[in-house]
Amino acid sequence: MERKGFAFMRIKDELLRFCLAAGTLCLAAGFLLTGCKGNEKMEAYQNSGVQTEQSGLPEREQEKKPAAGLILTSRDAGENEEIVEAMEELAHENDFRLVVYTPDVSEQEAAEAEDLETGSFAICDVDPIEYQMLGVNELAAEDVDVIAIHPNHSEALESVLSAARGVGIQICAWGCRIPEGSADIWVESSAEIPEAVLELLNS
């Protein structure tokens, strides 16, 4: 009995370690966002543009499908329509689930955030950055395999993107340059994203 109990405790410890590893992303995003703007920000986030594109398959079959997430820079960026359309077409042709996250900020706000000097601001005070961090967390909860993102800052998203990679999500970034280790693939323009996402999904 003692040995069985000891073995059970070891199994329990291993399961706990696994759960802790899987929760790294949520903890990282939660820690960075705790105390920022509280319930008001979370409500706005929940009402923002998270759209899930799925086929008519039963829920169980949908869950088995590969999934990709797309995080845009703002609600009105000029590239939005083109990249969303290209990704929807790719998802349809290659039978994967697509989740689109749209930060509730303007293109001008996103551009201003990109110009901020690291260390000169608190992440909680910059909506374009905070919304993208929330987006990474939301897509992790959606259990996506790949996240494609046009970052709103070159360094501010490093921790949450690295945490996503730490739990097995592959990151494809375009536009704004981000630190090495924050993405699996970086490309210059949104036109290159579909091919890059497909490469990661098939890897």
C-alpha positions, -999 to 999 in steps of 0.1 A, spaced: 0 0 0 28 24 8 45 18 -25 12 23 -44 7 55 -25 42 67 -33 37 58 -70 4 76 -70 21 107 -55 48 106 -82 22 104 -109 3 132 -93 34 153 -92 41 147 -129 5 157 -138 9 188 -117 41 197 -135 24 191 -169 -5 214 -159 19 240 -147 38 239 -180 5 241 -200 -6 271 -179 26 291 -186 10 312 -213 -21 320 -193 0 329 -162 24 351 -183 -4 370 -198 -24 371 -166 5 384 -146 13 412 -171 -24 422 -173 -33 419 -136 -42 453 -121 -41 470 -155 -77 482 -161 -96 454 -143 -131 443 -153 -136 473 -176 -107 462 -198 -117 426 -197 -153 434 -207 -141 454 -236 -118 426 -246 -146 400 -244 -167 422 -266 -139 428 -292 -135 411 -325 -128 374 -318 -144 355 -347 -142 318 -352 -145 303 -387 -156 267 -386 -171 241 -409 -204 224 -404 -186 194 -388 -197 181 -354 -179 197 -325 -158 167 -317 -145 166 -353 -138 203 -353 -117 200 -322 -95 175 -340 -88 199 -369 -56 219 -369 -62 255 -360 -45 288 -367 -51 322 -351 -47 356 -368 -40 387 -347 -44 420 -365 -30 454 -355 -63 473 -352 -99 473 -362 -94 496 -393 -59 487 -406 -57 489 -444 -44 453 -447 -72 437 -426 -96 428 -454 -69 413 -477 -52 392 -450 -84 379 -435 -97 369 -470 -65 352 -479 -64 333 -446 -101 323 -449 -94 309 -483 -63 290 -471 -83 276 -442 -111 264 -465 -86 248 -490 -65 231 -464 -93 222 -439 -81 239 -408 -99 261 -383 -92 298 -383 -97 322 -354 -94 360 -361 -87 384 -333 -91 422 -339 -78 446 -312 -104 473 -304 -80 502 -313 -76 524 -344 -48 522 -369 -34 555 -357 -33 542 -321 -14 511 -333 11 532 -352 17 554 -322 23 524 -300 49 510 -325 69 542 -321 71 540 -283 106 535 -269 109 504 -248 111 512 -211 93 545 -215 58 531 -209 38 506 -189 23 479 -210 -10 483 -191 -13 518 -204 -10 511 -241 -42 496 -255 -28 484 -289 -2 463 -270 -24 451 -242 -52 440 -266 -26 419 -286 -14 403 -254 -50 394 -246 -54 381 -281 -25 357 -277 -40 345 -245 -74 340 -261 -60 321 -290 -41 298 -266 -74 291 -249 -88 283 -284 -61 257 -286 -46 269 -319 -15 254 -333 -2 285 -350 -6 322 -343 1 348 -371 5 383 -357 14 418 -369 29 430 -336 21 465 -324 55 469 -308 89 454 -315 97 442 -279 66 446 -257 51 413 -268 83 393 -264 73 376 -231 38 365 -241 49 353 -275 78 333 -260 53 318 -234 31 307 -263 60 291 -280 69 274 -247 35 256 -247 39 244 -283 22 272 -303 42 282 -333 44 319 -340 45 336 -374 51 374 -373 51 400 -400 58 437 -404 72 449 -371 105 432 -362 105 413 -329 133 398 -309 148 364 -318 131 337 -299 97 354 -301 87 338 -334 93 307 -355 90 326 -388 92 364 -395 82 378 -429 80 413 -442 44 416 -455 10 401 -449 10 387 -485 36 361 -473 16 350 -442 -7 323 -457 23 304 -471 42 308 -438 12 296 -417 7 266 -439 44 257 -436 41 258 -398 9 238 -398 25 211 -419 58 210 -400 
